[in-house]
Amino acid sequence: MNRMLNRVPEVTIYFWIIKILATTVGETAADLLSVTLNLGLNVTSYIMSGLLLIVLLNQFRLKRYLPASYWFVVVLLSIVGTLITDKLVDDFGVSLVTTTIVFSFALLVVFVIWYLSEKTLAMHSIHTAKRELFYWAAILFTFALGTSTGDLLAEASGLGYAQSGLVFGALIAMTTIGYYYFSMNAVLAFWIAYILTRPLGASIGDLLSQPVKQGGLGLGTVDTSIIFICIIVSLVIYLSLKKKKNNLTAD
């Protein structure tokens, strides 16, 4: 099948940079809307979930990868995934240990059903609406799981945001080394890295935005969100122009 019909991007350095930036925005934007702007978790969850549904429907309508649409979905999934965890922990009193276990199991179930149905979990094989549905479901649970594990390590354990970020960064580095030097399965390496970049981005977001007395740098959710959104938009514009140029060249 023509590679241009793939519904998701190629896994390049740009992919991982935007992914980490998007996860950071997911953490800070959720706090910005629910806490800083005082919308609360319920109102913020309704708004973001409704917006996510709209952009997801548009993404399925497109039937192909377009940078702006794809990354808009990822950013919103990051925000909604954060809100799901925050809602369970803050409003329902569920422990971070429990949410980490529950979301790990939910993600495993998605992977099992996906594999049994399609015989592959490969990123480059998302050519149908069914596979894309499995793909987005998995990503939603990676964000919720990443939020839980990030908060569990950085806050509940008392390790701190910077140290937590270093831990997840080291785990990603180990996964990268395993893939490039020890023949680690590419699909396994991808999903491990994808899961780990969520708590890494969350740790970076909290480190930058949280008050100094809470272990952050005090930049605030507004400034942190704006900075990272601007970088994401700039990279997405670049990738969109590059994709358009490549299409013209191919024609």
C-alpha positions as CSV (number, residue, x, y, z in Angstrom):
1,M,0.0,0.0,0.0
2,N,1.2,3.5,-0.7
3,R,3.1,4.9,2.2
4,M,1.3,8.3,1.8
5,L,-2.0,6.6,2.8
6,N,-0.7,5.9,6.2
7,R,-2.8,7.6,8.8
8,V,0.1,8.3,11.2
9,P,3.5,9.9,10.7
10,E,6.9,8.2,10.3
11,V,8.8,7.8,13.5
12,T,11.6,10.4,13.2
13,I,13.4,12.7,15.6
14,Y,10.6,15.3,14.9
15,F,8.0,12.7,16.0
16,W,9.7,12.2,19.4
17,I,10.3,16.0,19.9
18,I,6.7,16.9,19.3
19,K,5.5,13.9,21.3
20,I,7.4,15.1,24.4
21,L,6.3,18.7,23.9
22,A,2.7,17.5,23.5
23,T,2.8,15.5,26.7
24,T,4.2,18.5,28.5
25,V,1.3,20.6,27.2
26,G,-1.1,17.9,28.3
27,E,0.1,18.3,31.9
28,T,0.3,22.1,32.0
29,A,-2.8,22.8,30.0
30,A,-5.0,20.6,32.1
31,D,-3.8,22.4,35.2
32,L,-4.2,25.8,33.5
33,L,-7.8,25.2,32.6
34,S,-9.0,23.3,35.7
35,V,-6.9,25.2,38.4
36,T,-5.5,28.5,37.1
37,L,-8.6,29.5,35.2
38,N,-10.7,27.8,37.9
39,L,-12.9,25.9,35.5
40,G,-12.7,22.8,37.6
41,L,-12.0,19.2,36.6
42,N,-15.6,18.5,35.5
43,V,-16.1,21.5,33.2
44,T,-12.5,21.1,31.8
45,S,-13.1,17.4,31.1
46,Y,-16.4,18.1,29.3
47,I,-14.9,20.8,27.1
48,M,-11.7,18.9,26.2
49,S,-13.5,15.6,25.7
50,G,-16.0,17.3,23.3
51,L,-13.2,19.0,21.4
52,L,-11.3,15.7,21.2
53,L,-14.4,13.9,19.8
54,I,-14.7,16.6,17.1
55,V,-11.0,16.4,16.0
56,L,-11.0,12.6,16.1
57,L,-14.0,12.5,13.8
58,N,-12.2,14.8,11.5
59,Q,-9.0,12.7,11.7
60,F,-11.0,9.6,10.6
61,R,-12.7,11.5,7.8
62,L,-9.3,12.5,6.4
63,K,-8.2,8.8,6.0
64,R,-4.5,9.9,5.7
65,Y,-1.8,11.6,7.7
66,L,-1.9,15.4,7.9
67,P,0.5,16.9,10.5
68,A,-1.9,19.6,11.9
69,S,-4.8,17.2,12.4
70,Y,-2.7,14.3,13.8
71,W,-0.8,16.4,16.4
72,F,-4.0,18.3,17.4
73,V,-5.5,14.9,18.3
74,V,-2.3,13.9,20.2
75,V,-2.3,17.2,22.3
76,L,-6.0,16.8,23.2
77,L,-5.5,13.1,24.1
78,S,-2.6,14.2,26.3
79,I,-4.9,16.7,28.1
80,V,-7.8,14.3,28.4
81,G,-5.6,11.5,29.6
82,T,-4.2,13.8,32.3
83,L,-7.8,14.8,33.3
84,I,-8.9,11.2,33.6
85,T,-6.1,10.5,36.1
86,D,-6.6,13.7,38.0
87,K,-10.4,13.1,38.2
88,L,-9.9,9.6,39.6
89,V,-7.2,10.7,42.1
90,D,-8.5,14.1,43.2
91,D,-12.3,13.7,43.1
92,F,-12.7,10.0,43.8
93,G,-9.7,9.4,46.0
94,V,-8.3,6.6,44.0
95,S,-4.6,6.1,44.8
96,L,-1.9,6.6,42.2
97,V,-0.8,3.0,42.7
98,T,-4.3,1.8,41.8
99,T,-4.6,4.0,38.8
100,T,-1.2,2.9,37.5
101,I,-2.2,-0.7,37.8
102,V,-5.6,-0.2,36.3
103,F,-4.3,1.8,33.3
104,S,-1.5,-0.7,32.8
105,F,-4.1,-3.5,32.6
106,A,-6.3,-1.4,30.3
107,L,-3.4,-0.7,27.9
108,L,-2.5,-4.4,27.9
109,V,-6.1,-5.3,27.0
110,V,-6.1,-2.9,24.1
111,F,-2.8,-4.3,22.8
112,V,-4.0,-7.9,23.1
113,I,-7.3,-7.3,21.3
114,W,-5.5,-5.2,18.7
115,Y,-3.0,-7.9,18.0
116,L,-5.5,-10.7,18.0
117,S,-7.6,-8.7,15.5
118,E,-4.8,-7.4,13.2
119,K,-1.8,-9.6,13.9
120,T,0.4,-6.5,14.3
121,L,0.9,-3.5,16.6
122,A,3.3,-1.8,14.2
123,M,3.2,2.0,13.9
124,H,3.8,2.0,10.1
125,S,0.8,-0.3,9.5
126,I,-2.0,2.1,10.5
127,H,-3.8,2.0,7.1
128,T,-7.4,1.3,8.1
129,A,-9.9,3.0,10.4
130,K,-10.0,-0.1,12.6
131,R,-6.3,-0.1,13.2
132,E,-6.4,3.7,13.8
133,L,-9.1,3.2,16.4
134,F,-6.9,0.7,18.3
135,Y,-4.0,3.1,17.9
136,W,-5.8,6.1,19.5
137,A,-7.3,3.9,22.2
138,A,-3.7,2.7,23.1
139,I,-2.4,6.3,23.1
140,L,-5.2,7.5,25.4
141,F,-4.2,4.9,27.9
142,T,-0.5,5.6,27.6
143,F,-1.2,9.2,28.5
144,A,-3.4,8.3,31.5
145,L,-0.8,5.7,32.6
146,G,2.0,8.1,32.1
147,T,0.3,10.7,34.2
148,S,-0.2,8.2,37.0
149,T,3.3,6.8,37.0
150,G,4.8,10.3,36.7
151,D,2.8,11.7,39.6
152,L,3.5,8.5,41.6
153,L,7.2,8.8,41.2
154,A,7.6,12.6,41.4
155,E,5.0,13.4,44.0
156,A,3.7,10.4,46.0
157,S,7.2,9.0,46.4
158,G,8.8,12.4,47.1
159,L,11.4,11.9,44.5
160,G,10.7,15.3,42.9
161,Y,10.1,16.5,39.3
162,A,13.7,16.9,38.2
163,Q,14.8,13.5,39.5
164,S,11.7,11.8,38.2
165,G,12.5,13.3,34.7
166,L,16.0,11.9,34.9
167,V,14.7,8.4,35.8
168,F,12.3,8.3,32.8
169,G,14.9,9.9,30.6
170,A,17.4,7.1,31.6
171,L,14.8,4.4,30.9
172,I,14.2,5.9,27.4
173,A,17.9,5.9,26.8
174,M,18.2,2.3,27.8
175,T,15.3,1.4,25.4
176,T,17.0,3.3,22.6
177,I,20.3,1.5,23.2
178,G,18.4,-1.8,23.3
179,Y,16.9,-1.1,19.9
180,Y,20.0,0.1,18.2
181,Y,22.7,-2.1,19.7
182,F,20.9,-5.2,21.1
183,S,18.3,-6.0,18.4
184,M,15.4,-5.1,20.5
185,N,12.1,-5.6,18.7
186,A,11.2,-2.4,16.9
187,V,7.5,-2.4,17.8
188,L,8.2,-3.2,21.5
189,A,10.8,-0.5,21.7
190,F,8.5,2.0,20.1
191,W,5.6,1.4,22.6
192,I,7.9,1.3,25.6
193,A,9.4,4.7,24.5
194,Y,6.0,6.1,23.8
195,I,4.7,5.2,27.3
196,L,7.9,6.6,29.0
197,T,7.8,9.9,27.1
198,R,4.5,10.7,28.8
199,P,5.8,10.8,32.4
200,L,9.0,12.4,31.1
201,G,7.0,15.2,29.5
202,A,4.8,15.5,32.6
203,S,7.8,15.8,34.8
204,I,9.3,18.5,32.6
205,G,5.9,20.4,32.6
206,D,5.6,20.2,36.4
207,L,9.2,21.1,36.9
208,L,8.8,24.3,34.8
209,S,5.3,25.3,36.0
210,Q,5.0,24.4,39.6
211,P,5.9,26.9,42.4
212,V,9.4,26.8,43.8
213,K,8.1,25.7,47.2
214,Q,6.6,22.6,45.6
215,G,9.9,21.7,43.8
216,G,9.2,23.5,40.5
217,L,10.8,26.5,38.8
218,G,7.8,28.7,39.2
219,L,7.3,29.5,35.5
220,G,3.5,28.9,35.8
221,T,1.1,26.9,33.7
222,V,0.2,29.9,31.4
223,D,3.8,30.7,30.3
224,T,4.8,27.0,30.1
225,S,1.8,26.1,28.0
226,I,2.2,29.0,25.6
227,I,5.9,28.3,25.1
228,F,5.5,24.7,24.3
229,I,2.3,25.2,22.2
230,C,4.3,27.7,20.1
231,I,7.1,25.3,19.5
232,I,4.7,22.5,18.6
233,V,2.9,24.8,16.1
234,S,6.2,25.9,14.6
235,L,7.3,22.3,14.1
236,V,3.9,21.2,12.7
237,I,4.0,24.0,10.2
238,Y,7.5,23.0,9.1
239,L,6.4,19.4,8.7
240,S,3.3,20.4,6.8
241,L,5.3,22.5,4.4
242,K,7.9,19.7,4.0
243,K,5.1,17.1,3.3
244,K,3.6,19.4,0.7
245,K,6.9,19.9,-0.9
246,N,7.5,16.1,-1.0
247,N,4.1,15.5,-2.5
248,L,4.8,18.0,-5.3
249,T,8.2,16.4,-5.9
250,A,6.6,13.0,-6.1
251,D,4.0,14.2,-8.6
